[in-house]
């Protein structure tokens, strides 16, 4: 919850501070407690995510294999696997991406996206590292080289990021916890206001094997998507490979800036799912339409094994740097 409550009241303008400031204003106006407000926002965006992904699937001719990908451990099954770290601000990014991929691409939608994405950067700056997904969605939707729009998509978010970097203050200017406590919320030790960048570097160093596994898991998930497209939509395979390479290069800095690698893997996979679904043939009706692609049993079995592997890796400690504790926990069950 703490990440939602970064605010401008403690020190002025800063990254991520817009959401807490809005929650404070609503509390002052209507008396609604902060936890209830955050819960309502999370519920609303979860509904938007599930509804928009469902609408996106209905708009295409699908098969059982794409549904297997949907239920992979880094896509929708991530939510129940990692409950303690679900409900974070990426649900806003998922809803925005699905909205952008739905329906016709109009000038109004392009402009609305630019505004919403720039506002999203004030909610969480990590949105910026997934910018290539939106450009590629636009390419898939329009099948045109609209350089003017792509330049705007790059310039405006980059300008916002520059403002955040040069003029944004620290998340905690010394009084955030006191301000939030006065508003009825008391956090434990594990909250965003105690986070220090140099501590995260030490965490990665101490648990390097666990973090290497996160890279391995992202590679597995990405290869599953590539394998699916290679089998059934080979004419689009090399285009997807190029996009994957570009998007991975663009997102790499995020893995150095934040220790939540499991979250970055999840976000990347959820957005890659939208990309792959956007490549599928359109469905002209309003009901679910299946194509003639055969169901791959080995694909399904592999996904189950991947689910078990990821579950064991992350279930014991949602923060993702507890490989030794995970081994001790599971070995104690069998020995």
Secondary structure per residue as TSV (DSSP state, phi and psi in degrees):
chain	resnum	aa	ss	phi	psi
A	1	X	-	360.0	-29.5
A	2	X	G	-61.3	-34.2
A	3	X	G	-63.8	-29.6
A	4	X	G	-71.9	-18.7
A	5	X	G	-105.8	12.7
A	6	X	-	-60.2	135.9
A	7	X	-	-142.8	165.6
A	8	X	S	-87.2	-11.6
A	9	X	T	-65.2	-30.1
A	10	X	T	-99.4	87.1
A	11	X	T	101.3	-10.3
A	12	X	S	95.9	-154.1
A	13	X	S	-61.5	132.8
A	14	X	B	-158.2	164.8
A	15	X	T	-67.0	142.1
A	16	X	T	70.4	2.7
A	17	X	H	-79.9	-11.4
A	18	X	H	-68.8	-36.2
A	19	X	H	-67.1	-47.0
A	20	X	H	-61.6	-38.2
A	21	X	H	-63.5	-41.1
A	22	X	H	-67.1	-42.6
A	23	X	H	-61.3	-40.1
A	24	X	H	-62.2	-43.3
A	25	X	H	-63.5	-41.1
A	26	X	H	-65.6	-39.2
A	27	X	H	-62.8	-40.7
A	28	X	H	-67.0	-37.3
A	29	X	H	-78.8	-43.0
A	30	X	H	-118.4	-6.5
A	31	X	-	75.3	15.4
A	32	X	-	-81.0	128.9
A	33	X	-	-64.3	154.9
A	34	X	H	-62.2	-46.2
A	35	X	H	-59.7	-38.7
A	36	X	H	-65.9	-41.3
A	37	X	H	-60.8	-46.8
A	38	X	H	-64.1	-41.0
A	39	X	H	-61.0	-43.3
A	40	X	H	-62.6	-44.5
A	41	X	H	-61.3	-43.3
A	42	X	H	-62.3	-44.6
A	43	X	H	-61.5	-45.7
A	44	X	H	-60.0	-45.5
A	45	X	H	-74.3	-30.9
A	46	X	H	-63.5	-42.0
A	47	X	H	-61.4	-44.2
A	48	X	H	-61.6	-41.3
A	49	X	H	-64.4	-50.5
A	50	X	H	-64.5	-41.7
A	51	X	H	-66.7	-45.2
A	52	X	H	-70.1	-37.2
A	53	X	H	-67.1	-38.2
A	54	X	H	-63.1	-45.8
A	55	X	H	-62.5	-37.3
A	56	X	H	-64.8	-41.0
A	57	X	H	-66.4	-40.9
A	58	X	H	-63.6	-31.1
A	59	X	T	-74.5	-6.0
A	60	X	B	-123.6	160.1
A	61	X	E	-86.2	114.1
A	62	X	E	-109.6	177.0
A	63	X	-	-141.3	176.3
A	64	X	H	-66.9	-26.2
A	65	X	H	-67.7	-36.9
A	66	X	H	-69.0	-29.8
A	67	X	H	-72.4	-31.9
A	68	X	H	-62.9	-43.0
A	69	X	H	-63.2	-39.5
A	70	X	H	-58.7	-36.3
A	71	X	T	-96.4	18.5
A	72	X	S	-71.4	158.2
A	73	X	T	-65.7	-17.3
A	74	X	T	-99.3	-0.6
A	75	X	T	-105.7	-118.0
A	76	X	T	-72.2	-27.2
A	77	X	T	-74.3	-9.0
A	78	X	H	-62.9	-35.5
A	79	X	H	-58.8	-50.8
A	80	X	H	-75.0	-27.6
A	81	X	H	-66.2	-41.4
A	82	X	T	-121.5	60.4
A	83	X	G	-57.5	-40.5
A	84	X	G	-66.3	-20.7
A	85	X	G	-116.4	12.1
A	86	X	-	-82.9	170.5
A	87	X	S	78.7	14.8
A	88	X	S	-86.3	-178.1
A	89	X	T	-71.2	-10.0
A	90	X	H	-64.3	-19.7
A	91	X	H	-61.6	-28.5
A	92	X	H	-67.3	-42.0
A	93	X	H	-64.0	-41.2
A	94	X	H	-61.6	-45.4
A	95	X	H	-63.8	-40.4
A	96	X	H	-65.8	-42.4
A	97	X	H	-64.9	-43.3
A	98	X	H	-65.3	-40.0
A	99	X	H	-60.0	-42.5
A	100	X	H	-65.7	-31.7
A	101	X	H	-84.6	-15.2
A	102	X	S	-86.0	144.7
A	103	X	S	68.6	-168.0
A	104	X	-	-76.8	150.8
A	105	X	-	-91.7	104.5
A	106	X	-	-107.6	166.8
A	107	X	H	-62.9	-37.9
A	108	X	H	-61.9	-42.2
A	109	X	H	-66.1	-39.9
A	110	X	H	-60.2	-45.4
A	111	X	H	-68.8	-40.7
A	112	X	H	-62.2	-39.8
A	113	X	H	-62.1	-46.6
A	114	X	H	-57.2	-44.4
A	115	X	H	-65.1	-48.7
A	116	X	H	-64.7	-37.9
A	117	X	H	-67.6	-41.4
A	118	X	H	-65.4	-38.4
A	119	X	H	-64.3	-38.8
A	120	X	H	-59.4	-33.8
A	121	X	H	-65.6	-28.9
A	122	X	H	-75.1	-21.5
A	123	X	H	-80.9	-44.8
A	124	X	-	-157.0	124.9
A	125	X	G	-70.2	-15.8
A	126	X	G	-66.8	-15.8
A	127	X	G	-54.3	-34.2
A	128	X	G	-59.0	-33.2
A	129	X	G	-77.6	-1.9
A	130	X	G	-115.4	19.0
A	131	X	H	-58.4	-40.2
A	132	X	H	-57.3	-27.6
A	133	X	H	-62.0	-39.7
A	134	X	H	-72.8	-36.4
A	135	X	H	-64.7	-40.8
A	136	X	H	-71.2	-35.8
A	137	X	H	-59.3	-42.3
A	138	X	H	-62.7	-41.1
A	139	X	H	-62.8	-43.9
A	140	X	H	-67.1	-35.9
A	141	X	H	-74.5	-39.8
A	142	X	H	-98.3	-26.4
A	143	X	-	54.7	33.2
A	144	X	S	-130.4	157.0
A	145	X	-	-97.1	86.2
A	146	X	-	-98.0	79.0
A	147	X	H	-62.8	-34.1
A	148	X	H	-61.2	-42.5
A	149	X	H	-69.4	-42.1
A	150	X	H	-62.2	-38.1
A	151	X	H	-64.9	-41.0
A	152	X	H	-65.3	-38.8
A	153	X	H	-62.8	-30.7
A	154	X	H	-82.9	-44.2
A	155	X	H	-68.8	-50.6
A	156	X	H	-65.3	-48.4
A	157	X	H	-62.2	-36.3
A	158	X	H	-65.1	-37.5
A	159	X	H	-63.2	-43.4
A	160	X	H	-62.9	-41.9
A	161	X	H	-63.1	-37.8
A	162	X	H	-63.0	-41.9
A	163	X	H	-63.6	-42.5
A	164	X	H	-63.3	-40.0
A	165	X	H	-71.8	-44.0
A	166	X	H	-87.6	-27.0
A	167	X	H	-117.5	-12.6
A	168	X	-	-76.5	136.7
A	169	X	B	-89.4	177.9
A	170	X	-	-63.8	153.8
A	171	X	S	-59.5	-39.4
A	172	X	-	-118.3	109.8
A	173	X	-	-93.7	14.3
A	174	X	S	114.3	-17.8
A	175	X	-	-128.1	7.3
A	176	X	H	-58.9	-46.8
A	177	X	H	-64.8	-36.8
A	178	X	H	-66.6	-44.2
A	179	X	H	-60.9	-44.9
A	180	X	H	-69.1	-37.5
A	181	X	H	-61.7	-40.5
A	182	X	H	-63.3	-22.5
A	183	X	T	-95.8	11.3
A	184	X	T	97.7	11.9
A	185	X	-	-124.9	127.3
A	186	X	-	-121.6	125.4
A	187	X	-	-96.1	156.0
A	188	X	-	-80.3	-165.1
A	189	X	S	-72.1	-26.9
A	190	X	-	-89.1	85.3
A	191	X	S	-147.2	163.8
A	192	X	G	-63.1	-25.2
A	193	X	G	-77.5	-15.9
A	194	X	G	-95.7	-3.7
A	195	X	-	-70.6	133.2
A	196	X	-	-126.0	133.0
A	197	X	H	-58.5	-41.9
A	198	X	H	-69.0	-29.3
A	199	X	H	-64.3	-36.6
A	200	X	H	-66.2	-35.1
A	201	X	H	-62.9	-41.0
A	202	X	H	-66.9	-36.4
A	203	X	H	-61.9	-45.1
A	204	X	H	-63.8	-41.1
A	205	X	H	-62.5	-42.0
A	206	X	H	-72.5	-27.0
A	207	X	T	-122.7	44.5
A	208	X	H	-61.3	-35.5
A	209	X	H	-63.2	-44.4
A	210	X	H	-61.3	-39.4
A	211	X	H	-72.9	-32.9
A	212	X	H	-63.4	-36.1
A	213	X	H	-63.5	-36.0
A	214	X	H	-61.9	-38.9
A	215	X	H	-63.9	-44.2
A	216	X	H	-59.4	-40.9
A	217	X	H	-67.4	-38.8
A	218	X	H	-64.8	-39.0
A	219	X	H	-61.7	-43.6
A	220	X	H	-59.6	-49.5
A	221	X	H	-60.8	-44.7
A	222	X	H	-64.1	-41.1
A	223	X	H	-65.1	-32.6
A	224	X	H	-62.3	-44.1
A	225	X	H	-65.0	-43.6
A	226	X	H	-64.4	-39.8
A	227	X	H	-62.3	-43.1
A	228	X	H	-60.8	-48.9
A	229	X	H	-65.6	-38.1
A	230	X	H	-61.5	-39.8
A	231	X	H	-71.9	-42.0
A	232	X	H	-112.4	-21.3
A	233	X	-	-137.1	58.2
A	234	X	G	-62.2	-27.2
A	235	X	G	-67.2	-15.9
A	236	X	G	-107.9	1.5
A	237	X	H	-64.1	-49.4
A	238	X	H	-68.8	-29.2
A	239	X	H	-64.3	-43.0
A	240	X	H	-66.1	-38.8
A	241	X	H	-59.7	-45.3
A	242	X	H	-61.1	-43.6
A	243	X	H	-63.1	-44.3
A	244	X	H	-57.7	-44.7
A	245	X	H	-62.2	-45.5
A	246	X	H	-64.6	-45.8
A	247	X	H	-66.7	-35.7
A	248	X	H	-67.6	-40.5
A	249	X	H	-61.8	-41.3
A	250	X	H	-67.2	-34.1
A	251	X	H	-88.7	-14.6
A	252	X	H	-53.2	-43.7
A	253	X	H	-56.0	-30.1
A	254	X	H	-62.3	-32.5
A	255	X	H	-72.2	-20.3
A	256	X	H	-87.7	-27.4
A	257	X	H	-86.2	-25.2
A	258	X	-	-137.2	147.3
A	259	X	S	-89.9	-3.6
A	260	X	-	-80.3	60.3
A	261	X	H	-63.5	-33.8
A	262	X	H	-62.2	-35.4
A	263	X	H	-69.2	-43.1
A	264	X	H	-63.3	-39.7
A	265	X	H	-59.7	-44.8
A	266	X	H	-63.1	-46.6
A	267	X	H	-62.6	-46.0
A	268	X	H	-58.5	-43.7
A	269	X	H	-68.6	-40.6
A	270	X	H	-63.3	-39.5
A	271	X	H	-76.1	-34.5
A	272	X	H	-64.7	-33.6
A	273	X	H	-60.1	-42.8
A	274	X	H	-62.4	-40.3
A	275	X	H	-60.7	-48.9
A	276	X	H	-65.8	-41.7
A	277	X	H	-62.9	-36.1
A	278	X	H	-65.0	-21.1
A	279	X	T	-81.8	-13.9
A	280	X	S	-73.7	158.0
A	281	X	-	-62.2	144.4
A	282	X	B	-70.0	147.5
A	283	X	-	-103.3	121.6
A	284	X	-	-79.2	-18.5
A	285	X	S	-92.6	-176.5
A	286	X	S	-105.4	4.2
A	287	X	S	-113.0	164.4
A	288	X	-	-62.5	130.6
A	289	X	E	-125.1	124.8
A	290	X	E	-99.6	141.0
A	291	X	-	-89.4	-168.0
A	292	X	S	-96.5	9.6
A	293	X	-	-64.9	132.4
A	294	X	-	-70.6	151.1
A	295	X	-	-78.7	126.0
A	296	X	-	-94.3	103.9
A	297	X	H	-63.9	-39.4
A	298	X	H	-64.4	-32.8
A	299	X	H	-65.2	-42.1
A	300	X	H	-66.4	-44.9
A	301	X	H	-64.2	-42.3
A	302	X	H	-60.9	-39.2
A	303	X	H	-66.1	-36.1
A	304	X	H	-63.7	-44.9
A	305	X	H	-63.4	-39.3
A	306	X	H	-64.2	-40.3
A	307	X	H	-58.6	-47.8
A	308	X	H	-61.6	-43.9
A	309	X	H	-60.4	-48.0
A	310	X	H	-67.5	-39.0
A	311	X	H	-58.9	-47.4
A	312	X	H	-63.9	-37.9
A	313	X	H	-65.8	-40.5
A	314	X	H	-111.6	-18.3
A	315	X	S	-63.0	-42.2
A	316	X	S	-65.3	-35.8
A	317	X	-	-143.3	108.5
A	318	X	T	-61.6	-17.6
A	319	X	T	-72.5	-21.1
A	320	X	S	88.5	4.3
A	321	X	-	-119.9	51.2
A	322	X	-	-133.0	39.1
A	323	X	H	-58.2	-42.5
A	324	X	H	-65.1	-42.1
A	325	X	H	-63.9	-38.0
A	326	X	H	-62.1	-46.9
A	327	X	H	-61.2	-45.2
A	328	X	H	-63.9	-39.8
A	329	X	H	-63.6	-49.1
A	330	X	H	-74.7	-34.6
A	331	X	H	-65.3	-33.5
A	332	X	H	-66.6	-21.9
A	333	X	H	-79.7	-23.9
A	334	X	H	-110.3	-18.6
A	335	X	-	-112.9	360.0
